[in-house]
Amino acid sequence: DLMLDDMRGLDEIIHFGQGESRVQPIICGTKGLWKRRIRLSNWIGRASGVSSVLVVASTAASIMIALLSIASGSSEPANIASVVLFASSFGPVLALSALPGSLTQTFAAARRLFALLDEQPAVEEQGMLKPGYDGMSMHNVRFGYGRSEISGHTIAESLVLNGFSLDVPARGILGLKAPSGSGKSTVLRLLMRYWDPQEGVIELSGQPLQEVDARHRRQLQTMMSQETYLFDGTIRDNLLIADAHADDDQVRTALEQASVLDLVDSLPQGLDTQVGELGGRMSEGERQRIGLARMFLRHADLMLFDEPTSRLDALNEAVILASLRHLADEQEVSMVLVSHRDSTMRIADMVRTM
């Protein structure tokens, strides 16, 4: 975990000259782990040696008893069979004696496994309703991230939203504008039902969100967050996540709408270009535009955008905003656009300031 954390933040470590200070905990942890492994290996070696000596001694003793029996003329075939069975019975015993050597690793793996199994889902998906999309709404919503249990009730320790209400239209673009930290991204995640509010009601087409079937809801909604995640595969693979049945013409149209088609065509392998782990072979702006193309390919009724142009220059921002405006008019979809930029809010039909 330490190693992965530092590898992901390698740029910052280099930029701020913290290589030596960051590598010391890894070296100390490695040495400590190595010492414990040496002690465990020594213990296993001694136990294995003692077991082997006892097995050899016991087997030799049984053979001597059998030979003495034969020499005295009192041996029977059953005695010979008993010696063979006795000698062969040590296999399971030796396997059992070696168990403690791997038991510590087994316990550690079991703890990680049970920690995952004991995780509680943020929301319970038990809804059955499948309404068509006709807007969403939030009524007097109270939500906070820090929670505590008091008398069996979940209480928010620090509220992000307090009595917040919002109407998302069935068609058109709604802009949410507010300073950083005011809860804009939280609103989008509540609309997607990543969490449930502590108080208040969120509705989809007039139905409480928790009563709507999760699979159906995810067909109606899609969201693009501030950080676009690209899987270690090709550009095509990452786009087809949105629509596995899309053909090349549809993919190229989505790329054109996201102002990234020229870039893809300039690559030697085009759509089959590998993006690398975490999309590391592409810049942040390129990843964001591929994420936008993925949104255009989805064809959802409600599209939620969290700072969709934050990593783009003014020219690409203008192209993408024009594409969003065209998509909202042509396909009559609903969009919620979160941004603190005035330029982004210009395409919205209505703007809500939080």
C-alpha positions as CSV (number, residue, x, y, z in Angstrom):
1,D,0.0,0.0,0.0
2,L,2.8,2.4,0.8
3,M,4.6,1.6,-2.4
4,L,1.4,2.1,-4.5
5,D,0.6,5.4,-2.8
6,D,4.0,6.8,-3.6
7,M,4.0,5.5,-7.1
8,R,0.8,7.3,-7.8
9,G,2.1,10.5,-6.4
10,L,5.6,10.2,-7.9
11,D,5.3,13.5,-9.8
12,E,4.6,15.5,-6.6
13,I,7.4,13.7,-4.8
14,I,9.9,14.6,-7.5
15,H,8.6,18.2,-7.9
16,F,8.9,18.9,-4.2
17,G,12.1,17.0,-3.6
18,Q,10.7,14.6,-1.1
19,G,12.2,11.4,-2.5
20,E,14.5,10.7,0.5
21,S,11.9,11.3,3.1
22,R,9.3,9.2,1.3
23,V,11.6,6.3,0.6
24,Q,12.7,5.9,4.3
25,P,9.4,4.5,5.6
26,I,9.4,2.0,2.7
27,I,13.0,0.9,3.6
28,C,12.2,0.7,7.3
29,G,9.0,-1.3,6.6
30,T,10.8,-3.6,4.2
31,K,13.6,-4.3,6.7
32,G,11.1,-4.9,9.5
33,L,9.1,-7.3,7.3
34,W,12.3,-9.1,6.2
35,K,13.4,-9.6,9.9
36,R,10.0,-11.1,10.7
37,R,10.2,-13.3,7.7
38,I,13.6,-14.5,8.7
39,R,12.4,-15.4,12.3
40,L,9.4,-17.2,10.8
41,S,11.6,-19.1,8.3
42,N,14.0,-20.1,11.1
43,W,11.1,-21.4,13.2
44,I,9.7,-23.3,10.2
45,G,13.1,-24.8,9.4
46,R,13.7,-26.0,13.0
47,A,10.2,-27.5,13.2
48,S,10.7,-29.2,9.8
49,G,14.1,-30.6,10.9
50,V,12.7,-32.0,14.1
51,S,9.7,-33.5,12.3
52,S,12.0,-35.1,9.7
53,V,14.3,-36.6,12.4
54,L,11.3,-38.0,14.3
55,V,9.9,-39.5,11.1
56,V,13.2,-41.2,10.1
57,A,13.7,-42.5,13.7
58,S,10.1,-43.8,14.0
59,T,10.3,-45.5,10.5
60,A,13.8,-47.0,11.3
61,A,12.4,-48.3,14.7
62,S,9.4,-49.9,13.0
63,I,11.7,-51.6,10.4
64,M,14.0,-52.9,13.1
65,I,11.0,-54.4,15.0
66,A,9.9,-56.0,11.8
67,L,13.4,-57.4,11.1
68,L,13.7,-58.8,14.6
69,S,10.3,-60.4,14.2
70,I,11.4,-62.0,11.0
71,A,14.7,-63.2,12.6
72,S,12.8,-64.8,15.5
73,G,10.6,-66.6,13.1
74,S,7.4,-65.0,14.5
75,S,6.8,-62.6,11.6
76,E,3.5,-62.6,9.7
77,P,2.5,-60.8,6.5
78,A,0.3,-58.5,8.6
79,N,3.5,-57.2,10.4
80,I,5.1,-56.3,7.1
81,A,1.9,-54.5,6.0
82,S,1.7,-52.6,9.3
83,V,5.3,-51.3,8.8
84,V,4.5,-50.0,5.3
85,L,1.3,-48.3,6.5
86,F,3.1,-46.8,9.5
87,A,5.9,-45.3,7.3
88,S,3.4,-43.9,4.8
89,S,1.2,-42.3,7.4
90,F,3.6,-39.4,8.0
91,G,2.7,-37.5,4.9
92,P,-0.4,-35.9,6.3
93,V,1.3,-35.3,9.6
94,L,4.2,-33.5,8.0
95,A,1.7,-31.4,5.9
96,L,-0.1,-30.5,9.2
97,S,3.2,-29.6,10.9
98,A,4.0,-27.2,8.0
99,L,0.6,-25.4,8.4
100,P,1.8,-22.7,10.9
101,G,4.3,-21.4,8.4
102,S,1.6,-20.4,6.0
103,L,-1.1,-19.8,8.7
104,T,0.0,-16.2,9.3
105,Q,-0.4,-15.3,5.7
106,T,-3.7,-17.1,5.5
107,F,-5.0,-15.1,8.5
108,A,-3.8,-11.9,7.0
109,A,-5.6,-12.7,3.7
110,A,-8.7,-13.8,5.6
111,R,-8.8,-10.4,7.5
112,R,-8.7,-8.5,4.2
113,L,-11.4,-10.8,2.8
114,F,-13.7,-10.5,5.8
115,A,-13.1,-6.7,5.9
116,L,-14.6,-6.5,2.4
117,L,-17.4,-8.9,3.2
118,D,-18.3,-6.8,6.3
119,E,-18.5,-3.6,4.3
120,Q,-22.0,-2.1,4.3
121,P,-23.4,-0.7,1.1
122,A,-24.0,3.1,1.1
123,V,-27.5,2.5,-0.2
124,E,-29.8,-0.6,-0.4
125,E,-31.1,-1.0,-4.0
126,Q,-34.6,-2.6,-3.7
127,G,-36.7,-0.4,-5.9
128,M,-39.0,-2.0,-8.6
129,L,-40.5,1.0,-10.4
130,K,-39.5,1.7,-14.0
131,P,-40.9,5.1,-14.9
132,G,-39.9,7.0,-18.0
133,Y,-37.8,10.1,-17.5
134,D,-39.8,13.3,-16.8
135,G,-37.4,15.3,-14.7
136,M,-36.0,15.0,-11.2
137,S,-36.4,17.0,-8.0
138,M,-34.9,17.4,-4.5
139,H,-37.1,18.7,-1.7
140,N,-35.6,20.0,1.6
141,V,-32.6,17.8,1.4
142,R,-30.2,17.7,4.3
143,F,-26.9,15.8,3.8
144,G,-23.5,15.6,5.5
145,Y,-20.5,13.3,5.1
146,G,-19.5,12.9,8.7
147,R,-22.2,10.7,10.4
148,S,-22.8,9.3,13.9
149,E,-25.4,7.0,15.4
150,I,-27.6,8.6,18.1
151,S,-30.5,6.5,19.5
152,G,-30.6,4.4,16.4
153,H,-30.7,7.4,14.1
154,T,-28.0,8.6,11.6
155,I,-27.0,12.2,12.4
156,A,-24.9,14.3,10.0
157,E,-22.0,15.9,11.9
158,S,-21.3,18.6,9.3
159,L,-24.0,19.4,6.8
160,V,-23.0,20.1,3.1
161,L,-26.7,20.7,2.1
162,N,-29.2,22.0,4.5
163,G,-32.8,22.3,3.3
164,F,-31.7,22.3,-0.3
165,S,-34.4,22.0,-3.1
166,L,-33.9,21.7,-6.8
167,D,-36.0,21.0,-9.9
168,V,-34.3,19.3,-12.8
169,P,-36.3,19.8,-16.0
170,A,-37.2,17.0,-18.4
171,R,-35.5,18.8,-21.2
172,G,-32.8,21.5,-21.5
173,I,-29.7,22.5,-19.6
174,L,-29.7,23.5,-15.9
175,G,-26.6,25.2,-14.7
176,L,-25.4,24.9,-11.0
177,K,-23.0,27.6,-10.1
178,A,-21.3,28.1,-6.7
179,P,-17.8,28.4,-5.1
180,S,-15.7,25.3,-4.5
181,G,-16.8,23.3,-1.5
182,S,-20.5,24.4,-1.5
183,G,-21.9,21.0,-2.5
184,K,-22.3,21.1,-6.2
185,S,-20.7,17.7,-6.8
186,T,-22.6,16.3,-3.9
187,V,-25.9,17.3,-5.6
188,L,-25.0,15.3,-8.6
189,R,-24.0,12.2,-6.6
190,L,-27.3,12.4,-4.7
191,L,-29.2,12.6,-8.0
192,M,-27.3,9.4,-9.0
193,R,-28.1,7.9,-5.6
194,Y,-24.5,7.3,-4.6
195,W,-25.9,8.1,-1.1
196,D,-29.2,8.8,0.5
197,P,-29.8,12.2,2.3
198,Q,-30.3,12.2,6.0
199,E,-33.5,14.2,5.5
200,G,-35.6,15.2,2.5
201,V,-36.9,13.5,-0.6
202,I,-35.3,13.0,-4.1
203,E,-37.6,12.0,-6.9
204,L,-37.3,10.7,-10.4
205,S,-40.4,11.4,-12.6
206,G,-42.4,12.0,-9.4
207,Q,-41.3,8.7,-7.8
208,P,-39.0,8.5,-4.7
209,L,-35.6,7.6,-6.0
210,Q,-35.2,4.6,-3.6
211,E,-38.3,3.0,-5.2
212,V,-36.9,3.2,-8.7
213,D,-35.2,0.1,-10.1
214,A,-31.4,0.6,-10.1
215,R,-30.7,-0.9,-13.5
216,H,-33.5,1.1,-15.1
217,R,-32.3,4.3,-13.4
218,R,-28.8,3.8,-14.7
219,Q,-30.1,3.5,-18.2
220,L,-31.8,6.9,-17.8
221,Q,-28.9,8.7,-16.1
222,T,-25.2,9.1,-16.8
223,M,-22.6,11.3,-15.1
224,M,-19.1,12.6,-15.9
225,S,-17.1,13.5,-12.8
226,Q,-14.1,15.9,-12.6
227,E,-11.6,13.0,-12.9
228,T,-12.1,10.9,-16.0
229,Y,-11.0,7.3,-15.5
230,L,-9.6,5.4,-18.5
231,F,-9.1,1.7,-18.2
232,D,-5.8,0.1,-19.4
233,G,-6.9,-0.7,-23.0
234,T,-7.5,1.0,-26.3
235,I,-9.5,4.2,-27.0
236,R,-12.1,2.1,-28.6
237,D,-12.5,-0.2,-25.5
238,N,-12.9,2.8,-23.3
239,L,-15.6,4.3,-25.5
240,L,-17.5,1.1,-26.0
241,I,-18.1,1.0,-22.2
242,A,-20.9,3.5,-22.9
243,D,-22.5,1.5,-25.7
244,A,-21.0,-2.0,-26.5
245,H,-23.0,-2.1,-29.7
246,A,-21.9,1.2,-31.2
247,D,-20.2,1.0,-34.6
248,D,-17.2,3.0,-35.8
249,D,-19.4,5.8,-37.4
250,Q,-21.2,6.4,-34.0
251,V,-17.9,6.3,-32.2
252,R,-16.3,8.8,-34.6
253,T,-19.3,11.1,-34.3
254,A,-19.0,11.1,-30.5
255,L,-15.3,11.8,-30.8
256,E,-16.0,14.7,-33.2
257,Q,-18.6,16.2,-30.8
258,A,-16.0,16.0,-28.0
259,S,-13.4,17.8,-30.2
260,V,-11.0,14.9,-30.0
261,L,-11.4,13.1,-33.4
262,D,-8.5,15.0,-35.0
263,L,-6.2,13.8,-32.2
264,V,-7.4,10.1,-32.6
265,D,-6.9,10.2,-36.3
266,S,-3.4,11.6,-35.9
267,L,-2.3,8.6,-33.8
268,P,-0.7,5.7,-35.8
269,Q,-3.2,3.1,-34.4
270,G,-6.2,5.4,-34.3
271,L,-9.0,4.0,-32.2
272,D,-6.8,1.0,-31.3
273,T,-4.2,3.2,-29.6
274,Q,-3.4,2.0,-26.0
275,V,-4.1,4.6,-23.4
276,G,-2.0,2.9,-20.7
277,E,-2.7,2.2,-17.1
278,L,-5.0,5.0,-15.6
279,G,-4.8,6.6,-19.1
280,G,-1.2,7.6,-18.4
281,R,-0.3,7.9,-22.1
282,M,-2.7,10.8,-22.5
283,S,-2.8,14.3,-21.1
284,E,-5.6,15.3,-18.6
285,G,-7.3,17.4,-21.3
286,E,-7.3,14.4,-23.7
287,R,-8.7,12.1,-21.1
288,Q,-11.4,14.6,-20.3
289,R,-12.4,14.8,-24.0
290,I,-12.5,11.1,-24.3
291,G,-14.7,11.0,-21.2
292,L,-17.0,13.5,-22.9
293,A,-17.1,11.4,-26.1
294,R,-18.1,8.5,-23.9
295,M,-21.0,10.6,-22.5
296,F,-22.1,11.5,-26.0
297,L,-22.1,7.8,-27.0
298,R,-24.3,6.9,-24.0
299,H,-27.6,8.5,-25.2
300,A,-29.0,8.9,-21.7
301,D,-32.1,11.0,-20.9
302,L,-30.3,12.8,-18.1
303,M,-26.7,13.8,-18.3
304,L,-24.8,15.1,-15.3
305,F,-21.6,17.0,-15.9
306,D,-19.2,18.0,-13.1
307,E,-16.8,20.7,-14.4
308,P,-16.7,19.1,-17.9
309,T,-14.3,21.8,-19.3
310,S,-12.1,22.4,-16.3
311,R,-8.9,21.0,-18.1
312,L,-9.6,22.5,-21.5
313,D,-8.4,25.6,-23.2
314,A,-10.8,28.3,-24.4
315,L,-11.0,27.0,-28.0
316,N,-11.8,23.4,-27.0
317,E,-14.2,24.6,-24.3
318,A,-16.2,26.6,-26.8
319,V,-16.4,23.6,-29.2
320,I,-17.5,21.2,-26.5
321,L,-20.1,23.7,-25.1
322,A,-21.5,24.2,-28.6
323,S,-21.8,20.4,-28.9
324,L,-23.6,20.1,-25.5
325,R,-26.0,22.9,-26.6
326,H,-26.6,21.1,-29.9
327,L,-27.1,17.8,-28.2
328,A,-29.6,19.2,-25.8
329,D,-31.6,20.8,-28.7
330,E,-31.4,18.0,-31.2
331,Q,-32.0,14.9,-28.9
332,E,-34.1,16.8,-26.3
333,V,-32.1,15.5,-23.4
334,S,-31.8,16.9,-19.9
335,M,-28.5,18.1,-18.6
336,V,-27.2,19.4,-15.3
337,L,-24.0,21.4,-15.7
338,V,-21.9,22.1,-12.7
339,S,-19.2,24.7,-13.0
340,H,-17.8,27.8,-11.4
341,R,-17.0,29.3,-14.8
342,D,-19.3,32.0,-16.3
343,S,-18.3,30.9,-19.8
344,T,-19.7,27.4,-19.1
345,M,-23.0,28.8,-17.7
346,R,-23.7,30.7,-20.9
347,I,-25.2,27.6,-22.7
348,A,-27.6,26.9,-19.8
349,D,-31.3,27.5,-20.2
350,M,-31.4,28.4,-16.5
351,V,-28.8,28.9,-13.8
352,R,-29.1,28.1,-10.1
353,T,-26.6,29.8,-7.8
354,M,-26.1,27.8,-4.6
